[in-house]
Amino acid sequence: MSNSTTNFYALTQSFSSPDIIVIVTYFLLNIAVGIWSSCRVSRNTLSGYFLAGRDMAWWPIGASLFASSEGSGLFIGLAGTGAAGGIAVTGFEWNATYVLLALAWVFVPVYISSGIVTMPEYLGRRFGGERIRTYLAVLSLLLSIFTKISTDLYSGALFVQVCLGWNLYLSTVLMLVVTALYTIAGGLAAVIYTDTLQTLIMVIGAIILTITAFNEIGGYSNLERVYSMAVPSKIIPNSTCHLPREDAMHLFRDAVTGDLPWPGMTLGLTILATWYWCTDQVIVQRSLSAKNMSHVKGASILAAYLKLLPFVFIVLPGMISRALYPDTVGCVDPEECVRVCGAEVGCSNIAFPKLVIELMPSGLRGLMIAVMMAALMSSLTSIFNSSSTLFTMDIWKKYRQRASERELLLVGRIVTVILVVVSVVWIPILQSANSGQLYVYIQSVTSYLAPPVTAVFTLAIFWKRTNEQGAFWGLMVGLVVGVCRMVLEFAFPPPRCGIVDSAPEVLRSVHYLHFAILLCGLTAIVVTVVSLLTPPPSHEQLCNLTWWTLTEEPPREIPLQKVSSVSHRSSQGSEPTRRVTCGQGRRLCIAAAQRSEETPAPRVQNIRESVFWSRFCCVNALLVVSINIFLYAYFA
């Protein structure tokens, strides 16, 4: 069967009964795990539904951290970018090691001692006032819809459409219904345990596919040679975009001409990763549900080890897919590409599904469909649960201060349904803006909106002088500059092969990862200048809320819920008041929450841990960093 003459969507093989049995069994197993885990934790309290009762062990959290970040958008996107440009995209995964360790050792102790549930709530306590908290809640919800839910849905549905021949929207709606059902029913505990099951299946399926793919090209030693020869039969004259990159096997690319330049992949990427791993609700919510600090650290270390795997299981198979099927995966002629995958700009996104359809035997093909469904559903459940937490705790509770716990839980479930509807409506827009590389779309949108948040959180935790006015104006300036760049990016999309680029010089000369560095720096400067020109934060905005004040000298009682000059709250509201006693010589504060009768106080974590487990975690952290540095050096 000639690659160039076969319409890609016509490749949908008739599914054998083993495939269907595997998929049905998988879904039944998933729902059973969801129901079992829901029964273990009380879902009818806020702490039970949103923080899994704060009683999770390190291994399901670590698996859940990994699964939440490896959505189907990442499977399709990483393999696609690997097919288009080689191994450099692996840096996005390996960079996470350092930031995951920073999450457990630096950020989570501050979050736990401040006694918060959501990230906007932390900023609300650290700075007082409501405007930053509300802005961050709204920004997080928008980023969820545009960079997470819609891309994951699109890529998962693309995979199902390619493999099963179903209509794109039918596949989307089916997966959404199953996902939303157990998120709405079970809360965070259901999400974390089903993530653990899915991580296991994802890794097993990807291992089988990788081994099969390497057998097909004759082993790793042949990869560079066959990839460099992967040129499609239909090319555009007088252009070089059909040729594989000469630096395909290098992790670090040229700082000016590289598609992923090394300064951006080290510093710029760390800024995006800090936003994602240390300040994003989806990730931090998992770490806050741990039993104690040792479990938080163990979870981060496990996730850091798992993040080393996608290079072998996703990126390299993407490159092999292009080497085996250059006419479809590597197409550059617009007419050919539209016929193959419906997008003029290129078809690298189909690299992973193409391998599954062509190489997997019956039964295993069903397993891989199940893996993609797993990846899609795990990231969607995470986002649905975290977004409903954000809306309920940071927006609804602000306007309905006397809301009963039952009302808050109901609102959380309704928000999940609304998010589903909005995301489905966004898919056609995403399809028409279908960049040849889905992963680049996700990362570039993130680099225009996330760096100001990273700057504000980092300064809030490490610089005691940061105040509300500084943080607010830093976020506003960062938002305006980031949105301007994003509008330009969508107004002047990258041109197709052989077409002259008409975009303004400032857009093409500043790579989006370099832009992230500049935007973060600009925000930090604005925050610093405005903070120094305005009054310093009060003592109660610092106790337990910065890295340096986890231990406070005078033992005094301080109300944590600050009523700021920016927005006066009704003192009669049923917002629980927390009084905190800061003891000398202890890196721990005892929060005595005086709450309304209908809200039972959740289990309060402390940040003490046993000496043995503390040292054990530190040794493991050093080990995973050493492995990471070795891999970087070897492939750089």
C-alpha positions as CSV (number, residue, x, y, z in Angstrom):
1,M,0.0,0.0,0.0
2,S,1.7,3.2,-1.1
3,N,2.0,5.9,1.6
4,S,1.3,8.8,-0.7
5,T,-1.8,7.5,-2.3
6,T,-3.7,6.3,0.8
7,N,-5.9,8.8,2.5
8,F,-4.9,8.7,6.2
9,Y,-8.4,8.4,7.5
10,A,-9.0,5.5,5.3
11,L,-6.4,3.5,7.2
12,T,-8.9,2.8,10.0
13,Q,-8.6,-0.9,10.3
14,S,-11.6,-2.9,11.2
15,F,-11.3,-3.5,14.9
16,S,-11.1,-7.2,15.9
17,S,-13.0,-8.5,18.9
18,P,-9.8,-8.7,21.1
19,D,-9.4,-4.9,20.6
20,I,-13.0,-4.2,21.6
21,I,-12.8,-6.6,24.7
22,V,-9.6,-4.8,25.8
23,I,-11.2,-1.3,25.6
24,V,-14.5,-2.3,27.3
25,T,-12.6,-4.1,30.1
26,Y,-10.4,-1.1,30.6
27,F,-13.3,1.3,30.9
28,L,-15.1,-1.0,33.4
29,L,-11.9,-1.3,35.5
30,N,-11.6,2.5,35.4
31,I,-15.1,3.1,36.7
32,A,-14.7,0.4,39.3
33,V,-11.5,2.1,40.7
34,G,-13.3,5.5,40.7
35,I,-16.2,4.1,42.7
36,W,-13.9,2.2,45.1
37,S,-11.8,5.2,45.8
38,S,-14.8,7.5,46.2
39,C,-16.1,5.2,48.9
40,R,-12.8,5.3,50.8
41,V,-12.9,9.1,51.4
42,S,-15.7,11.2,52.6
43,R,-16.8,13.2,49.5
44,N,-19.4,15.3,51.3
45,T,-16.9,17.6,53.0
46,L,-14.9,20.2,51.1
47,S,-11.6,18.8,52.3
48,G,-12.8,15.3,51.3
49,Y,-14.0,16.3,47.8
50,F,-11.2,18.8,46.9
51,L,-8.2,17.6,48.9
52,A,-8.9,13.8,49.2
53,G,-9.1,14.2,53.0
54,R,-5.4,15.2,53.1
55,D,-4.4,11.6,53.6
56,M,-2.8,10.4,50.4
57,A,0.4,8.3,50.2
58,W,3.4,9.3,48.0
59,W,3.0,6.7,45.3
60,P,-0.5,7.6,44.0
61,I,0.4,11.3,44.2
62,G,3.6,10.8,42.3
63,A,1.8,8.7,39.6
64,S,-1.0,11.3,39.5
65,L,1.5,14.2,39.1
66,F,3.0,12.4,36.1
67,A,-0.3,11.4,34.6
68,S,-1.8,14.9,35.0
69,S,1.1,16.3,32.9
70,E,1.1,13.5,30.3
71,G,-2.3,14.2,28.7
72,S,-3.0,13.0,25.2
73,G,-2.0,16.5,24.0
74,L,1.5,15.6,25.2
75,F,1.5,12.1,23.6
76,I,0.4,13.6,20.2
77,G,2.3,16.8,20.7
78,L,5.7,15.5,21.9
79,A,5.8,12.7,19.3
80,G,4.7,15.2,16.6
81,T,7.4,17.7,17.5
82,G,9.9,14.9,17.8
83,A,9.0,13.8,14.2
84,A,9.3,17.4,12.9
85,G,12.5,18.5,14.7
86,G,14.3,15.7,16.6
87,I,15.0,15.2,20.3
88,A,15.3,18.8,21.5
89,V,11.7,18.8,22.7
90,T,12.7,16.3,25.4
91,G,14.1,19.3,27.3
92,F,10.5,20.2,28.2
93,E,10.2,16.9,30.1
94,W,13.7,16.7,31.6
95,N,13.6,20.3,32.9
96,A,10.7,19.3,35.2
97,T,13.1,17.3,37.4
98,Y,14.5,20.5,39.1
99,V,11.2,22.3,39.4
100,L,9.5,19.2,40.9
101,L,12.1,19.1,43.6
102,A,11.7,22.9,44.2
103,L,7.9,22.2,44.6
104,A,8.4,19.7,47.4
105,W,11.4,21.4,49.2
106,V,10.5,25.1,48.9
107,F,6.9,25.8,47.8
108,V,4.8,23.2,49.5
109,P,6.1,23.9,53.0
110,V,5.0,27.6,52.6
111,Y,1.6,26.5,51.2
112,I,1.0,24.0,54.0
113,S,2.0,26.4,56.8
114,S,-0.3,29.1,55.4
115,G,-3.2,26.6,55.5
116,I,-4.6,27.2,52.0
117,V,-6.6,25.1,49.5
118,T,-6.1,27.1,46.2
119,M,-3.3,29.2,44.8
120,P,-5.3,32.4,44.5
121,E,-6.1,31.9,48.2
122,Y,-2.4,32.0,49.0
123,L,-1.9,35.3,47.3
124,G,-5.1,36.6,49.0
125,R,-3.5,35.9,52.4
126,R,0.0,37.0,51.4
127,F,-1.1,40.3,50.0
128,G,-4.6,40.9,51.5
129,G,-7.3,42.2,49.2
130,E,-9.3,40.4,46.6
131,R,-8.3,41.8,43.2
132,I,-5.2,39.6,42.8
133,R,-7.0,36.5,44.0
134,T,-9.9,37.1,41.6
135,Y,-7.6,37.9,38.7
136,L,-5.5,34.7,39.2
137,A,-8.6,32.5,39.5
138,V,-10.0,33.9,36.2
139,L,-6.6,33.6,34.5
140,S,-6.2,30.0,35.6
141,L,-9.7,29.1,34.3
142,L,-9.0,30.7,30.9
143,L,-5.6,28.9,30.6
144,S,-7.3,25.6,31.5
145,I,-9.8,26.0,28.7
146,F,-7.4,27.3,26.0
147,T,-4.2,25.4,26.7
148,K,-5.3,22.2,28.5
149,I,-8.9,21.1,28.0
150,S,-9.3,22.0,24.3
151,T,-5.9,20.7,23.2
152,D,-6.3,17.4,25.1
153,L,-9.8,17.0,23.7
154,Y,-8.7,17.7,20.2
155,S,-5.7,15.4,20.3
156,G,-7.6,12.6,22.0
157,A,-10.5,12.9,19.6
158,L,-8.0,13.0,16.6
159,F,-6.5,9.8,17.8
160,V,-9.9,8.0,18.2
161,Q,-11.0,9.4,14.8
162,V,-7.8,8.1,13.1
163,C,-8.0,4.7,14.8
164,L,-11.7,4.0,14.9
165,G,-13.0,6.1,12.0
166,W,-15.6,7.7,14.3
167,N,-16.8,11.3,13.9
168,L,-14.5,13.7,15.8
169,Y,-17.3,15.1,17.8
170,L,-18.9,11.7,18.7
171,S,-15.5,10.6,20.0
172,T,-15.1,13.8,22.0
173,V,-18.5,13.7,23.6
174,L,-18.2,10.0,24.6
175,M,-14.9,10.6,26.4
176,L,-16.2,13.7,28.1
177,V,-19.2,12.0,29.4
178,V,-17.3,9.1,31.0
179,T,-14.6,11.5,32.4
180,A,-17.1,14.1,33.8
181,L,-19.2,11.3,35.4
182,Y,-16.6,10.1,37.8
183,T,-15.0,13.6,38.4
184,I,-18.4,14.9,39.5
185,A,-19.2,11.8,41.5
186,G,-15.9,11.2,43.2
187,G,-13.8,14.3,43.7
188,L,-10.0,14.3,44.1
189,A,-9.6,10.8,45.6
190,A,-11.3,9.3,42.5
191,V,-9.0,11.4,40.3
192,I,-5.8,10.3,42.0
193,Y,-6.5,6.6,42.2
194,T,-7.7,6.4,38.6
195,D,-4.6,8.4,37.5
196,T,-2.4,5.7,39.2
197,L,-4.1,2.9,37.2
198,Q,-3.8,5.0,34.0
199,T,-0.1,5.7,34.5
200,L,0.6,2.0,34.7
201,I,-1.3,1.3,31.5
202,M,0.3,4.2,29.7
203,V,3.8,3.1,30.5
204,I,3.1,-0.6,29.6
205,G,1.5,0.3,26.3
206,A,4.2,2.8,25.3
207,I,7.0,0.3,26.1
208,I,5.4,-2.3,23.8
209,L,5.0,0.2,21.0
210,T,8.6,1.5,21.4
211,I,10.1,-2.0,21.2
212,T,8.0,-2.8,18.2
213,A,9.1,0.5,16.5
214,F,12.8,0.0,17.1
215,N,12.6,-3.6,15.8
216,E,11.1,-2.1,12.6
217,I,14.1,0.2,11.9
218,G,16.8,-2.2,13.2
219,G,17.5,-0.7,16.6
220,Y,18.6,2.7,18.1
221,S,22.0,2.7,16.2
222,N,20.0,3.0,12.9
223,L,17.7,5.8,14.1
224,E,19.9,8.8,13.1
225,R,20.6,7.4,9.7
226,V,17.0,6.5,8.8
227,Y,15.6,9.7,10.2
228,S,18.1,11.9,8.2
229,M,16.8,10.1,5.0
230,A,13.1,10.7,5.8
231,V,12.2,12.9,2.9
232,P,8.7,12.9,1.4
233,S,8.3,12.1,-2.3
234,K,6.3,15.3,-3.0
235,I,8.4,18.3,-2.1
236,I,8.2,22.1,-2.8
237,P,10.9,23.2,-5.2
238,N,13.6,25.7,-4.1
239,S,12.9,25.1,-0.4
240,T,14.6,23.0,2.4
241,C,11.6,22.5,4.7
242,H,11.2,18.9,3.6
243,L,14.7,18.0,4.9
244,P,15.0,16.6,8.4
245,R,17.1,19.0,10.7
246,E,20.8,18.4,10.8
247,D,20.8,18.9,14.5
248,A,18.0,16.5,15.1
249,M,20.0,14.4,17.6
250,H,21.1,17.4,19.7
251,L,19.3,18.5,22.8
252,F,20.8,22.0,22.8
253,R,20.3,24.1,19.6
254,D,21.8,27.3,18.3
255,A,20.8,30.3,20.5
256,V,19.7,32.4,17.4
257,T,18.8,30.1,14.6
258,G,17.6,27.0,16.5
259,D,14.0,26.0,16.5
260,L,14.3,25.5,20.3
261,P,17.3,27.7,21.2
262,W,19.3,26.6,24.3
263,P,18.9,29.8,26.4
264,G,15.2,29.5,26.0
265,M,15.3,25.7,26.8
266,T,17.2,26.3,30.0
267,L,16.1,29.6,31.5
268,G,12.8,30.4,29.6
269,L,11.6,26.8,30.1
270,T,12.3,26.9,33.8
271,I,10.0,30.0,34.1
272,L,7.2,28.1,32.4
273,A,7.9,24.9,34.4
274,T,7.8,26.9,37.7
275,W,4.4,28.2,36.8
276,Y,3.1,24.8,35.9
277,W,4.6,22.7,38.6
278,C,4.8,25.1,41.6
279,T,1.9,27.6,41.2
280,D,-0.7,25.8,39.0
281,Q,-3.7,24.5,40.9
282,V,-3.8,21.1,39.0
283,I,-0.4,20.1,40.4
284,V,-0.2,21.8,43.8
285,Q,-3.6,20.4,44.7
286,R,-2.2,16.9,44.5
287,S,0.8,17.7,46.7
288,L,-1.4,19.4,49.3
289,S,-3.4,16.1,49.6
290,A,-0.4,14.2,51.0
291,K,-0.2,12.8,54.6
292,N,3.0,14.7,55.5
293,M,6.1,16.4,54.0
294,S,8.0,13.1,53.5
295,H,5.1,11.9,51.3
296,V,5.1,15.2,49.4
297,K,8.9,14.8,48.7
298,G,8.5,11.1,47.8
299,A,5.7,12.0,45.3
300,S,7.9,14.7,43.6
301,I,10.9,12.3,43.3
302,L,8.7,9.5,41.8
303,A,7.3,12.0,39.3
304,A,10.8,13.3,38.5
305,Y,11.9,9.7,37.7
306,L,8.8,9.1,35.5
307,K,9.5,12.3,33.6
308,L,12.7,10.8,32.3
309,L,10.7,8.2,30.4
310,P,8.9,10.2,27.6
311,F,12.2,10.6,25.7
312,V,12.3,6.9,25.0
313,F,8.5,6.2,24.9
314,I,7.1,9.2,23.0
315,V,9.8,11.4,21.3
316,L,11.9,8.6,19.7
317,P,8.8,6.7,18.4
318,G,7.7,10.1,16.9
319,M,11.0,10.2,15.0
320,I,10.7,6.6,14.0
321,S,7.2,7.3,12.6
322,R,8.6,10.0,10.3
323,A,11.4,7.6,9.2
324,L,8.9,4.8,8.4
325,Y,6.2,7.0,6.8
326,P,7.8,10.1,5.4
327,D,5.1,10.8,2.9
328,T,2.3,11.1,5.5
329,V,4.1,12.2,8.8
330,G,6.7,14.3,7.0
331,C,4.5,15.8,4.2
332,V,5.2,19.5,3.2
333,D,3.0,20.0,0.1
334,P,-0.2,21.7,1.3
335,E,-2.6,19.7,-1.0
336,E,-1.0,16.5,0.1
337,C,-1.1,17.4,3.8
338,V,-4.8,18.4,3.6
339,R,-5.5,15.0,2.0
340,V,-3.5,13.1,4.6
341,C,-4.6,14.8,7.8
342,G,-6.8,17.8,7.0
343,A,-4.2,20.5,7.9
344,E,-2.2,22.6,5.3
345,V,0.8,23.3,7.6
346,G,1.9,19.7,8.1
347,C,0.9,16.3,9.6
348,S,3.5,15.7,12.3
349,N,0.7,15.4,14.8
350,I,-0.4,12.1,13.4
351,A,3.1,10.5,14.1
352,F,2.0,8.6,17.2
353,P,-1.5,7.3,16.0
354,K,0.1,6.3,12.7
355,L,2.6,4.0,14.5
356,V,-0.2,2.4,16.6
357,I,-2.4,1.7,13.5
358,E,0.5,0.3,11.4
359,L,2.6,-1.6,13.9
360,M,0.4,-2.9,16.8
361,P,-1.1,-6.4,16.5
362,S,-4.7,-7.0,17.3
363,G,-5.6,-6.7,21.0
364,L,-2.6,-4.5,21.6
365,R,-4.0,-1.9,19.3
366,G,-7.0,-1.9,21.6
367,L,-4.6,-1.4,24.6
368,M,-3.0,1.6,22.9
369,I,-6.4,3.2,22.2
370,A,-7.1,2.6,25.9
371,V,-3.8,4.3,26.8
372,M,-4.7,7.3,24.8
373,M,-8.1,7.5,26.4
374,A,-6.3,7.1,29.7
375,A,-4.0,9.9,29.0
376,L,-6.9,12.1,27.9
377,M,-9.1,11.3,30.8
378,S,-6.5,11.6,33.5
379,S,-5.5,15.1,32.4
380,L,-9.1,16.1,31.9
381,T,-10.3,14.8,35.3
382,S,-7.4,16.7,37.0
383,I,-8.3,20.0,35.2
384,F,-12.0,19.6,35.8
385,N,-11.5,18.9,39.5
386,S,-9.0,21.8,40.0
387,S,-11.0,24.3,38.0
388,S,-14.2,23.6,39.9
389,T,-12.2,24.0,43.2
390,L,-10.9,27.4,41.9
391,F,-14.3,28.7,41.0
392,T,-16.0,27.5,44.1
393,M,-13.4,28.7,46.7
394,D,-12.1,31.9,45.0
395,I,-15.1,33.3,43.1
396,W,-18.3,31.8,44.4
397,K,-17.4,31.9,48.1
398,K,-16.3,35.5,47.8
399,Y,-19.8,36.6,46.8
400,R,-21.7,34.0,48.8
401,Q,-19.9,34.2,52.1
402,R,-22.7,32.4,54.0
403,A,-22.9,29.5,51.5
404,S,-23.3,26.2,53.1
405,E,-20.9,23.3,52.4
406,R,-23.7,21.5,50.4
407,E,-24.2,24.6,48.1
408,L,-20.4,24.8,47.5
409,L,-20.2,21.2,46.5
410,L,-23.2,21.6,44.1
411,V,-21.6,24.7,42.5
412,G,-18.3,22.7,42.0
413,R,-20.2,20.0,40.1
414,I,-22.2,22.5,38.0
415,V,-18.9,24.4,37.0
416,T,-17.5,21.1,35.7
417,V,-20.5,20.7,33.4
418,I,-20.1,24.3,32.1
419,L,-16.3,23.8,31.5
420,V,-17.2,20.7,29.4
421,V,-19.6,22.7,27.2
422,V,-17.2,25.7,26.6
423,S,-14.3,23.3,25.7
424,V,-16.4,21.5,23.1
425,V,-17.3,24.8,21.5
426,W,-13.6,25.8,21.4
427,I,-12.5,22.7,19.5
428,P,-13.5,23.9,15.9
429,I,-11.5,27.1,16.5
430,L,-8.5,25.0,17.6
431,Q,-8.9,22.8,14.6
432,S,-8.9,25.7,12.2
433,A,-5.9,27.2,13.9
434,N,-4.4,23.8,13.7
435,S,-0.7,24.4,13.9
436,G,1.4,21.7,12.4
437,Q,2.7,21.1,16.0
438,L,0.1,21.0,18.7
439,Y,2.8,21.1,21.4
440,V,4.2,24.4,20.1
441,Y,0.7,25.9,20.3
442,I,0.4,24.9,24.0
443,Q,3.9,26.1,25.0
444,S,3.7,29.4,23.1
445,V,0.3,30.4,24.6
446,T,1.6,29.5,28.1
447,S,4.8,31.6,27.6
448,Y,2.6,34.7,26.8
449,L,0.4,34.4,29.9
450,A,2.3,32.5,32.6
451,P,5.6,34.3,33.3
452,P,4.1,37.2,35.3
453,V,2.4,34.7,37.6
454,T,5.8,32.9,38.1
455,A,7.5,36.2,38.9
456,V,4.8,37.2,41.5
457,F,4.8,33.9,43.3
458,T,8.6,33.7,43.5
459,L,8.9,37.2,44.8
460,A,5.9,36.7,47.2
461,I,7.7,33.7,48.8
462,F,11.3,34.9,48.7
463,W,11.2,38.7,49.1
464,K,9.3,39.9,52.2
465,R,9.1,43.5,50.9
466,T,6.7,42.5,48.0
467,N,3.3,44.1,48.6
468,E,-0.2,44.0,47.1
469,Q,0.2,47.1,44.9
470,G,3.5,45.8,43.5
471,A,2.2,42.4,42.7
472,F,-1.1,43.7,41.2
473,W,0.6,46.2,38.8
474,G,3.3,43.7,37.9
475,L,0.5,41.2,36.9
476,M,-1.3,43.9,34.9
477,V,1.7,45.1,33.0
478,G,2.7,41.5,32.3
479,L,-0.8,40.6,31.1
480,V,-0.9,43.6,28.6
481,V,2.5,42.8,27.1
482,G,1.8,39.1,27.0
483,V,-1.6,39.5,25.3
484,C,-0.1,41.9,22.7
485,R,2.4,39.3,21.7
486,M,-0.3,36.6,21.6
487,V,-2.5,38.7,19.4
488,L,0.4,39.3,17.0
489,E,1.2,35.5,17.0
490,F,-2.3,34.6,16.0
491,A,-2.5,37.5,13.4
492,F,0.7,36.3,11.7
493,P,0.9,32.5,12.0
494,P,4.1,30.8,10.8
495,P,4.0,30.6,7.0
496,R,3.7,27.3,5.1
497,C,6.7,25.9,3.3
498,G,8.0,28.0,0.5
499,I,6.0,31.2,1.4
500,V,7.7,34.4,2.5
501,D,7.2,35.4,6.1
502,S,5.3,38.7,6.4
503,A,5.4,38.9,10.2
504,P,7.0,42.0,11.9
505,E,10.7,41.5,12.8
506,V,10.0,41.7,16.6
507,L,7.8,38.6,16.3
508,R,10.2,36.4,14.4
509,S,13.5,37.6,16.0
510,V,12.3,36.9,19.6
511,H,11.5,33.2,20.2
512,Y,8.6,32.5,22.4
513,L,10.9,31.0,25.1
514,H,13.1,34.1,25.0
515,F,10.0,36.2,25.3
516,A,9.1,34.3,28.5
517,I,12.4,35.4,30.0
518,L,11.9,39.0,29.0
519,L,8.3,39.0,30.3
520,C,9.2,37.5,33.6
521,G,12.0,40.0,34.0
522,L,9.8,42.9,33.2
523,T,7.1,41.8,35.7
524,A,9.8,41.4,38.4
525,I,11.1,44.9,37.8
526,V,7.6,46.4,38.0
527,V,6.8,44.5,41.2
528,T,10.0,45.6,42.8
529,V,9.8,49.3,41.9
530,V,6.1,49.6,42.9
531,S,6.6,47.7,46.1
532,L,9.5,50.0,47.1
533,L,7.5,53.1,46.4
534,T,4.5,52.0,48.5
535,P,4.1,51.0,52.2
536,P,5.6,47.5,53.2
537,P,3.2,44.6,53.9
538,S,2.0,44.2,57.5
539,H,3.4,41.6,59.9
540,E,0.3,39.4,59.5
541,Q,0.8,39.3,55.7
542,L,4.2,37.7,56.3
543,C,3.8,35.2,59.3
544,N,3.9,31.7,57.8
545,L,3.5,33.1,54.3
546,T,7.1,33.5,53.1
547,W,10.1,31.2,53.1
548,W,11.9,33.3,55.7
549,T,9.0,33.6,58.1
550,L,8.0,30.0,58.6
551,T,9.5,30.7,62.1
552,E,8.4,33.9,63.7
553,E,10.0,35.2,66.9
554,P,7.2,36.8,69.0
555,P,4.5,34.3,69.9
556,R,1.5,36.4,69.1
557,E,-2.0,35.8,67.6
558,I,-2.5,37.1,64.1
559,P,-5.7,37.1,62.0
560,L,-4.7,35.6,58.7
561,Q,-7.6,36.7,56.6
562,K,-6.4,40.3,56.1
563,V,-9.0,43.0,55.3
564,S,-7.0,45.2,53.0
565,S,-7.4,48.8,52.1
566,V,-8.0,47.7,48.5
567,S,-11.3,46.0,49.1
568,H,-13.2,45.9,52.4
569,R,-14.9,42.7,53.2
570,S,-18.1,42.4,55.2
571,S,-17.0,41.4,58.7
572,Q,-20.3,39.7,59.4
573,G,-19.7,37.1,56.7
574,S,-19.2,33.5,57.7
575,E,-15.6,33.5,56.3
576,P,-13.7,31.4,58.9
577,T,-11.2,33.4,60.8
578,R,-7.9,31.7,61.3
579,R,-5.7,32.7,64.3
580,V,-2.2,31.6,64.0
581,T,0.3,31.2,66.9
582,C,3.9,31.6,65.6
583,G,6.3,29.9,68.0
584,Q,10.0,30.7,68.3
585,G,12.5,28.1,67.1
586,R,9.9,26.0,65.3
587,R,9.5,25.9,61.5
588,L,5.8,25.3,62.1
589,C,2.7,27.3,63.0
590,I,-0.3,25.9,64.7
591,A,-3.4,27.0,63.0
592,A,-6.5,27.1,65.2
593,A,-9.3,27.5,62.8
594,Q,-12.5,28.9,64.4
595,R,-15.0,27.9,61.8
596,S,-18.8,28.0,61.3
597,E,-20.6,25.0,62.6
598,E,-21.5,23.5,59.2
599,T,-17.8,23.4,58.1
600,P,-15.8,20.7,60.0
601,A,-12.1,21.6,60.2
602,P,-10.0,19.4,57.9
603,R,-6.9,17.5,59.0
604,V,-4.2,20.1,59.4
605,Q,-0.8,19.1,58.0
606,N,2.4,20.1,59.6
607,I,5.8,20.5,58.0
608,R,7.8,18.4,60.4
609,E,9.1,15.0,59.3
610,S,11.2,12.2,60.7
611,V,15.0,12.6,60.3
612,F,15.4,9.2,58.6
613,W,12.8,9.9,55.9
614,S,14.0,13.4,55.4
615,R,17.5,12.2,54.7
616,F,16.2,9.3,52.5
617,C,14.3,11.8,50.3
618,C,17.4,14.1,50.0
619,V,19.6,11.2,48.9
620,N,17.0,10.2,46.3
621,A,16.6,13.8,45.1
622,L,20.4,14.0,44.6
623,L,20.3,10.7,42.7
624,V,17.6,11.8,40.2
625,V,19.4,15.1,39.7
626,S,22.6,13.2,38.9
627,I,20.9,11.0,36.4
628,N,19.2,14.0,34.8
629,I,22.6,15.9,34.4
630,F,24.2,12.8,32.9
631,L,21.4,12.5,30.3
632,Y,21.6,16.3,29.4
633,A,25.4,16.1,29.0
634,Y,25.2,12.9,26.9
635,F,22.6,14.2,24.4
636,A,23.5,18.0,24.5
